[in-house]
Amino acid sequence: MEEQMAKKDFHLSIPKEVAEQLQLKDETPVKLIVKKDRLVVQFEESSRQRIFQNGVLGWPLLTAVLVSLGYYISFVIQKIHSIKFSGDYSLATDIIVLGVIMGTLLFAGFFIWDRNNPQNHFTKNIYWRNFPVIVLSFALILALVLIGSMWLFGLLFKGVVFDRFTASIIFFVFGVLSNLAMVYFALVVDAGVLSTVLTLVIISGVVISMAVNNQKYWWQHNLSFLGTSNASSGWQFNATLIFSALLMVALIDYLFVSLNEFFAGSRRLILLRILLTLTAVNLGLVGVFPNNAASHDLHDQVASFLVFFIIALVVSVRWLLPAVTTDFLVLSYGVGMTLVVAECLFRVLGYLSLTAFEMIAFLLAFGWLLMLFDRIEALINNGAESTIALMDMDKSN
C-alpha cells in the first residue's frame, strides 16, 4: 500500500487566466517547492537562477574585464609602476569610485531589462519617476559597503603598495563581486528588498552622522543637532532624511499601485496612501529645514506634523487597512501608548532628555512604519492568492 502511494502522481491545474498572465507554454518547466509548510509553484527559472543563465553572468564579468584592462593601460600610459592601497589617490579610492559607477550602470540596465519578465510584478508597478531614487539607493548601499570594506582592508594591510599588474587584478576581483551583487539585486528587488534598503539608508546615514559628531557631544543637544550648521557634515544627516523620504514615496507608490489591482477605488486606501505620503514628505522637510536659527520655526512645525501624522496612522489603521489582524492592532496601539508615555516622561516629569525622547520616538515610529509596509505587502500577496482561487472556482463551475 505504501509503495502504491509513493508511486501515485498528482496533477495540478492552472487557470487559463493565470497561464496567460504568466505567458506559460506547454514546454514551460515547472518546479514545486515547499516553503514554510506552503506549496510554491515556480515557473521557469527564478531570478536567482537566471543570473547564471541566458548570458546574464557575462555582462558583469565582461564589464569588470574591460574596466580592469583600461585601468592597467592607464598605469602604463602614465608610467606608474606601483600604487598604494589606501589614501586619496590609491587603489581603494579607484575601487570605490569605479566600482560604484559599474555597479550602478549594470543595476539600472538589468532593472529596465527585467521589466519584460512576466513574472516580475515589482518593476511593472514602478513608475519611471521613482526609477532614479531606487537606482541611487542601491548605488548608495554599494558605496557604503565598498567604503567599509576598503577601510577594513586598509587597517589590515596598512601601508601596503602593489605593482600595477597586481593592483589591476585586485581591482578586477572587487569589480566582479560588486557587479554580480548589483545584477543579482536588480533581478530580485521587490517591496521587501526595498524596505530593507530604506532601513539601511536611514540607519547608516544617522549612525555615520552620530559617529562623525561624537567629539561635539551631539547627544547633549538633541537628535536634530546632527543636521545643523554647527554639526560636522550636517548636510549628510539632512540628505539622509530627504533621500529616505523619496525612497519611502517610491515604496508607497508601488504598494498602492499593486493594491489597486485588488481594491480598486477604495476610499480608505486612498486616505491611507495620502497619510503615508504626507508622513514621507514631512520626513524629507525635516531635512530641508534643519534646526538652524534661520529655519528653527519651520523645523519645529514640520517635525510636529510628522508626529501628528504618525499618531493619525496608528489610530486610524484599524479602519483604513483592509483585513487588519488583531495582533497588528494590538502592536499598533502598544506603539501609540508607548509614544504617549514617552511624551509624558519628557514633557511632564522631565525624566527623559530631549535626545532620548527623540531617539525613542524615531525608533518606534520608523519600526512601526516598516511593519505597516510589510502588512500591506502581505495584503497584496493574499489578494493575488484570492484572485487565483476565485479563478479556479469559476473554472470548476
N, C-alpha and C positions, 0 to 999 in steps of 0.2 A: 504493500500500500504506500509506504513512504517513497519507494522508488518511482511509483507512478506519479505521485505528487511532485517529485523532484523534476520529472521529465515534462510535466504539464506546462504548456505555453499559454500566456495571457496576451490578449490583443488590446491595444489602446487606440480608441477612435478620437481623431482630432476634428473639431468642427470645421466646416468648409470656410467660414469667415475668418477663423484664426489662421488656417493654412494660407489663405490669400493674403492676409496682412503680413505674415512672415515670409511670403514668397516661397513656400515649400514645394518641392517636386517629389516625384516618385523615388528618385535616387538620392534624395536628401538624407544624409546619415543622421541617426537619432541615438542619443545616449540617455539612459535613465540613471539618475544619481540620487542617492538618499542623503539628505542633509537635515539634521535635527528632527528626525522622525517624519520628514516630509519628502515626498517623491517629486523630484525636479526633472522635467523633460527638457533636455538640452539638444537643440538643433544645430547642425553644422559645427564649426569649431568655435570654442569660446574665445573671448578677447585675449585671454592669457595664452591660449594655444596659437592664435593667429600671428603672434609676434615671431614665431618660428616657421611660419608658412607664407606662401604667396609672395615671397621676395621681401617681406617686411623687414626681416633681420638685416638684409643687405644695405638698407639706407643708413642706419646708424653706424654700421661698420665702414661703409664707403665714405661717409662724411668725415668720420674720425681719421681715416687713412689720408684723405685729400688735405685736410687741415693740418695734420701732423707733418705731412710731406712739405707743405708750404711753410710750416713752422721751421723745419730743418733747413730748407732752402734760404729762408730769411737770415739764419745764422751764417750760412756760407757766404751770402752776398755781403753781409756786414762784417765778415771776417771775425766773428765771435766764436771762440773755441771752447769757452766754458761759461756756465751760468749758475748763479747761486739759487738755492731752493726758495728761500724766503726773503722778503724785503719789498721795496717799492717796484723795482724793475727786476723781477725774478720769475722763476718757473711757476711758483704758486699763484702769482698775480695773473700770469697768462692762462693758467688752467681755469681760474675763476672767470675771467672775462670771456675768453673764447668758448669755454665750456657752457656758460650761460647763453651765449649767442647761438651756438649749435643746438643745444637742447631746446631752446625756445622756438627756433625755426622748425625743428622736427615735430615738436608738440603741436604747434599751430597747423602744420601741414597734415599730420595724421588725424588731428581733431576734425579738420574740414573733410578729409577723405572718408572718415568713418561715418559721416552723415548719410552716405549712400547705403550703409548697412541696415537692412530692415529690422534687425534685432536690437539696434541701438536707439532706444526711445529717448535717451537723455539729450543727445545733440540735436535731435529733431525738434525738441521743445525749447531749445535755447535760441533766443533772438540774437541777431548779429550785434545789437547794441551792447550785449553782455559778453560777447566774444573777447574783446580786448582785456576786460577785467579778469576773466578766467585764465587767459594765457599769461598775463602778468603775474597772477597769483602763483602759478606753478613756476614761473621764472624766478620769483622772489624766494620760494621754498628751495629751489635748486641752488640759488646763490647763497642762501644761508647754510645749506648742507656743505657746499664746496668751501665756503669761508671757514666753517667749523673744522672741516677735515684738514684744510691746509694749515690752520692754526695748530691743530694737534700734531700733525707731521712735522711742523716747524719746531715744536718743543722736543719731539723725539729725536730729530736729526738736526739739531741746532748747528748752524754754520756750515752745513754740507754744501758742496759745489759739484755739479755734474758737467761732463763734457756734452757737446751739443747733440751727439747721437743718442746718448743715454737720456738726456732731457727730453728729446723728441719721443722716445719710446714711453717714458713715464707719462708724457702729455697724451700720447695715444691711448694708454690704458685708462686714464681718468676720463678721456673723451668718450671712449666706447661705453664705459659704465654709466656716465651721465646721459648719453644719448639713448641707451637702451631703457633707462629708467623713465625718461620723458616720453618715449614712444609707448612704453607699457601703460603709463598713466593716461595718455591720450586715448588709448583703446578701452580702458576700464573705467574712466571717470564717470561718476554718476552723482546723485544727490548726496549719498553717504560720503563719498570721497571729497566732494565739495565742502561739506560740513567740517570734515577733518582738516581740510586746507584752511578754512575760515578760522578754526580753532588755533592751528599752528601759526597763522599770520598774526592774529591779535595777541596771543600769549607770547610769542617770540619777540614781537615788537615792544610790548610792555616790559618784559623781563630784561631785554637789552637796554631799554631806557633806564630801568632801575639800576642796572649794573654800571652804566656809564656815569650816572649821577650819585653813585654811592658815596663819593668823597664830599658831596654837597649836602649830605644828610637830608635827602628829599623827604624822608618819612617824617621829619619834624614839621613839615608844612602840610601837604596833602598830596593825593594822587595826581591832581591837576597840575601840581608844580612841575611835573615831568614835561609838560608841554609849553611852559612859559619861556620867556626870553632869558630868564635867569638860570635855566637849566642847561646842561651840556647837551647839545644835539636835540633841542626841544622839537625841532622840525620832524625828527624821527618818530616821536610819540604821536604827534598830530597826524603825520602821514599814515601811521598805522591805523588810527581811528577812521580816517577818511577812506583808506583803501578797504578796510574791513566792512565799512558801511556799503561801499559799492559791491563788494563780494556778497554781502547779505542780500542786497537788492536783486542781484543776479540769481541767487538761490531761491528767493521768494518768487521771482518771475517764473522760474522753471517749475517749481512745485505747484503753483496755482494754474499755470497753463495745463499741466498734466491733470490736475484735479478737475478742470473744466470739462474734460472728456467724460467724466462720470457724474458730475454735479453741475451741469450747465445752467447758468443763470441764477445760481444760488445767492441770494442777497446776504445771507450770513457769511458765506465765504468771501464775498466782495468786501464786506466790512472788516473781516479778519485780515484780509490782504492789505487793506488801507491802513489798519492799525500797525501791522508789522512793517509796512513800508515807511510809515511815519517814524516808527522806532528806529529803523535803519538810518533814515535821513537825519534824525536828531543826534544819533551817534556820530555821524560824519560832521555835523555842525559843531559838536564839542571840540573837534579837531580844527575846524575852520576858524572858530573864535576861541583861541586859548585864553587861559586865565591871567592875561596881562592887564595892566592898568587901563589901557585904552578899550579893551573888549571884555572887561570883567562882568559888566551887567549882562551883556549878550550871552556870555559863557554860562552865567548862573541861570538865565532864563531857559536856554536850550537844555541844560543839564536837568532842570526841574521838569521840563516837558518830557524828557527821556524817562524819568522816574514815573511820571503820571501815565505814560503810555504802557509801561511795563505793568503797572498796577491794573490798568484797564484791561490788558490782555489776560492777566491772571484771573481777574474777577469774571470776565465775560467769556472765557474759553468754554465754559460749560454749555453756553447757548450757541456759540459761533462755530465750534468744531464738531462736525458730524461724527457720530459713533464714538464719542469720547468715553474712555474707560473710567471706572471708579478709582482705580489705582492712580491714574494720571490726575484726576480731580483732587484726590487726597494730597498727592505730591504738590500740585499747584497751590492749593490752599495752605499747605505747610510752608512753602516758599514765601507766600504772601504774609503769613503770620510772623515768620522769622524776620522779614523786612520791617514789619511794624514794630516788633520787639527791638530790633537794632536801632530803629529811629528813636524809640523812647529812651533807650540806653544812651544814645548820643545827645538828643535834644533836651530831654527832661532831666535825667540823672547825671549826665556828663561823664558817664563811666567809660564810654568809648571815645577815642580820639577821632578827629575828622578823617585821618588817614585810614584807621582801622575800619571805620564805618563805610568809607568809600570802597575799600577793597572787599569787604563782606558783601555789600550791595552789588558790586560789579560781578563777583564770582557767582552769587546766587542768581542774578538776573540773566547773565550770559549762559550759565549752565541750564537754566530753565528754558531759554530760547532754543538751545540746541536740542533739548528733549522734545520741544514742541515741533521743531522741524522733523525730527525722527518720527513723531506721531503722524504728521501729515504725509510723510513718505510711506509709512505703513498703510495709511488710508488709501493712497494711490495703488499700492500693491494689492490690497484687499478688494479695491474696486475692479482691478483687472481680473482678479480671480472670480469675482461675482459675475462679471461680464461673460467670461468663458463658460461658467456654469450655466448661465441663462441661455447662451447659445446652444449648449449641449442639450438643455431641456427642450428648447424649441425644436431642435432637430429630431429628438425622440418622439415628440408629439406629432 
